[in-house]
Amino acid sequence: MRSEHRQIEALVARIEEGIDDASTSVDLLRQQLHEILGAHNVKEEQILYPGTDRTMTPIERDALVRRIQAY
């Protein structure tokens, strides 16, 4: 999951750079980002979030959400 986050960050950075550079295929980068995000989101929604719900108390989950929102 963390390596996927790094891939997502790298693709977003390349897209940002490519917006002003006509030689960069932003459409291809956008497609790659879409593919990675699709698979990544499924893992989060089907594995990570349910696992978090099973292992953390409601207070711990609320605290985690607050930390994520503050980030």
C-alpha positions in Angstrom: 0.0 0.0 0.0 2.8 2.4 0.8 4.6 1.7 -2.4 1.3 2.5 -4.2 1.1 5.8 -2.4 4.6 6.6 -3.6 3.5 5.7 -7.2 0.4 7.9 -6.9 2.5 10.8 -5.6 5.0 10.4 -8.4 2.3 10.3 -11.1 0.6 13.4 -9.7 3.9 15.2 -9.7 4.6 14.2 -13.3 1.1 15.3 -14.3 1.6 18.7 -12.6 4.9 19.1 -14.4 3.4 17.9 -17.7 0.5 20.4 -17.8 2.9 23.1 -18.9 5.0 20.9 -21.2 3.4 20.0 -24.5 5.9 17.1 -25.0 4.5 15.2 -22.0 1.6 12.9 -22.5 -0.6 13.9 -19.6 -3.4 11.7 -20.9 -1.2 8.6 -20.6 -0.1 9.7 -17.1 -3.7 10.3 -16.1 -4.7 6.9 -17.3 -1.9 5.3 -15.3 -3.0 7.2 -12.2 -6.6 6.1 -12.7 -5.6 2.5 -13.0 -3.4 2.6 -9.8 -6.1 4.5 -7.9 -8.8 2.0 -8.8 -7.0 -1.0 -7.6 -5.6 0.8 -4.5 -9.0 2.1 -3.5 -10.5 -1.4 -3.6 -7.8 -2.6 -1.3 -8.4 0.2 1.1 -12.2 -0.2 1.1 -12.3 -4.0 1.3 -9.2 -4.8 3.5 -7.8 -1.8 5.3 -11.0 0.0 6.5 -12.8 -3.1 7.7 -9.6 -4.3 9.4 -9.3 -0.9 11.1 -13.0 -1.1 12.2 -12.4 -4.6 13.7 -9.2 -3.7 15.6 -9.8 -0.2 16.9 -12.3 1.1 19.4 -14.6 3.9 18.3 -12.5 6.4 20.3 -9.3 5.2 18.6 -11.0 5.5 15.1 -12.2 9.0 15.8 -8.7 10.0 16.9 -7.2 8.5 13.8 -9.7 10.4 11.6 -8.8 13.6 13.4 -5.0 13.0 12.8 -5.6 12.3 9.1 -7.7 15.4 8.7 -5.1 17.5 10.4 -2.4 16.2 8.1 
